[in-house]
Amino acid sequence: MNATLKKWIAPVAIILVAAGAFQAWNSTRDKGPGEGFVHGNGRIEATEIDVATKLAGRLADVMAHEGAFVTADQPLAKMDVATLQASRNEAVANHAQAQHAVATARAQVALRESDLRATQAQVTLRESDLDAAKRRLARSTDLARDGASSQQELDDDRANMRSAQAGVTAAKAQVDSARAAIDAAKAQVTGAQAQVAAGQATIERIDADLKDSVLRAPRDGRVQFLVARSGEVLGAGGRVMNMVDLSDVYMTFFLPEAVAGRVAMGTEARIVLDAAPNLVIPATISFVSATAQFTPKTVETASEREKLMFRVRAKIDPELLTKHLQQVKTGLPGVAWVKLDAAGAWPAQLQTRIPE
């Protein structure tokens, strides 16, 4: 055997042994669930909620710590309300003053109505005097024509009749003035009532602000992290903490264009986490993006079209999450498997396996 042949025997033998080992491993390894199933890598996510103050002010107290599980409407933090309380006291005083103004205006209306009745009585009296003066003038005229009365008496009766007419006119003018005074007094009542309503609205607004000064959990969840601490001054809309809604947990992953088009809403899915590979969590496809990600500027060839990826979301059943609330962790990486054939069965390795 020459030297050249000996030189190549060892490398060839190594290659043959490696090829045989790969073939043996490839024939025995787990090739996954097979056709009809696709998967994508992702992380567990949940809907995030910012708990923020409605009004600017000083943060008086934070009553929840990071990582705490909270229930809907549970107090999480409290703003300082000294200024709001002072404003409410002022509004209550203004409201009481407006109510007093209403009572005063109504009293004025009653007074003006009394004046009206008095002036109407004066009109009646002056009209009676005018009627008597007209009768006397008529008699004086007849007597003066017959020579039984002097011209002076006739002139006096005529002057009395004219005075009575003027008295009636003046009394009627007083009636009109009294009616105008009543209208003005009623307008004051309306204005005072509007001030009462405005004062009540101000009190209700401040009460709403006082209620909003206690920051409450909008839903069940877990406090993820604190943004502000007690004593800090925040602007309107300033964040105090961030929480996650553990009833809305999902995994976001990506599928290629050729597969994403076959995934419908409500399709069954399974989630396997890297931290717990022995568990298989059931899920449902709740979202498929309408637009592709990682899209080239121009799509002209088949190879470029294969680069199109669509964002997909697999949501975990809220009832299942409620049973295992303490175990829910966001940010955990894993794999989401999707069954494309609705009539197909999940293989043994993807059968649901969750802790009791």
ZIGIBEL-V909275 format. One record per residue. RES is the residue in one letter. NEAR is the number of other ideal C-beta (glycine too) atoms within 8 Angstrom. Layout:
res = [RES/RES]
near = [NEAR/NEAR]
This chain:
res = [M/N/A/T/L/K/K/W/I/A/P/V/A/I/I/L/V/A/A/G/A/F/Q/A/W/N/S/T/R/D/K/G/P/G/E/G/F/V/H/G/N/G/R/I/E/A/T/E/I/D/V/A/T/K/L/A/G/R/L/A/D/V/M/A/H/E/G/A/F/V/T/A/D/Q/P/L/A/K/M/D/V/A/T/L/Q/A/S/R/N/E/A/V/A/N/H/A/Q/A/Q/H/A/V/A/T/A/R/A/Q/V/A/L/R/E/S/D/L/R/A/T/Q/A/Q/V/T/L/R/E/S/D/L/D/A/A/K/R/R/L/A/R/S/T/D/L/A/R/D/G/A/S/S/Q/Q/E/L/D/D/D/R/A/N/M/R/S/A/Q/A/G/V/T/A/A/K/A/Q/V/D/S/A/R/A/A/I/D/A/A/K/A/Q/V/T/G/A/Q/A/Q/V/A/A/G/Q/A/T/I/E/R/I/D/A/D/L/K/D/S/V/L/R/A/P/R/D/G/R/V/Q/F/L/V/A/R/S/G/E/V/L/G/A/G/G/R/V/M/N/M/V/D/L/S/D/V/Y/M/T/F/F/L/P/E/A/V/A/G/R/V/A/M/G/T/E/A/R/I/V/L/D/A/A/P/N/L/V/I/P/A/T/I/S/F/V/S/A/T/A/Q/F/T/P/K/T/V/E/T/A/S/E/R/E/K/L/M/F/R/V/R/A/K/I/D/P/E/L/L/T/K/H/L/Q/Q/V/K/T/G/L/P/G/V/A/W/V/K/L/D/A/A/G/A/W/P/A/Q/L/Q/T/R/I/P/E]
near = [3/5/5/6/8/8/7/8/8/7/7/8/8/8/8/8/8/8/8/8/8/8/8/8/8/7/6/5/6/4/4/6/9/7/3/8/13/9/10/11/8/13/10/15/9/13/6/9/11/7/13/9/14/7/9/8/12/9/18/8/7/13/7/11/7/7/6/8/9/12/7/7/5/9/8/14/14/11/13/10/10/6/8/11/9/8/9/12/8/8/12/9/8/11/13/8/8/13/9/8/11/13/8/9/13/9/8/10/12/8/9/13/9/8/10/13/8/9/13/9/8/10/13/8/9/13/9/8/11/13/8/9/14/10/8/11/13/8/9/13/9/8/11/13/6/7/5/5/9/6/6/6/11/14/8/8/13/10/8/11/13/8/9/14/10/8/11/13/8/9/13/9/8/11/12/8/9/13/9/8/11/12/8/9/13/9/8/11/12/8/9/13/9/8/12/12/8/9/12/9/8/11/12/8/8/12/9/8/11/11/7/9/14/9/13/8/14/6/8/10/14/11/15/11/7/10/7/11/7/7/5/8/6/12/5/7/7/10/11/15/16/12/13/12/12/13/10/9/12/14/14/9/13/10/12/10/11/6/11/13/6/6/13/7/7/5/12/11/13/14/16/11/12/7/6/6/6/4/10/12/12/13/15/11/17/8/10/12/10/3/6/9/10/6/9/6/3/5/8/4/6/5/6/10/9/9/9/12/12/14/11/17/11/16/12/13/9/8/6/11/13/8/6/10/9/5/6/12/7/11/7/10/8/14/10/16/13/17/13/11/6/6/3/8/3/10/9/4/7/11/8/8/6/10/5/2]
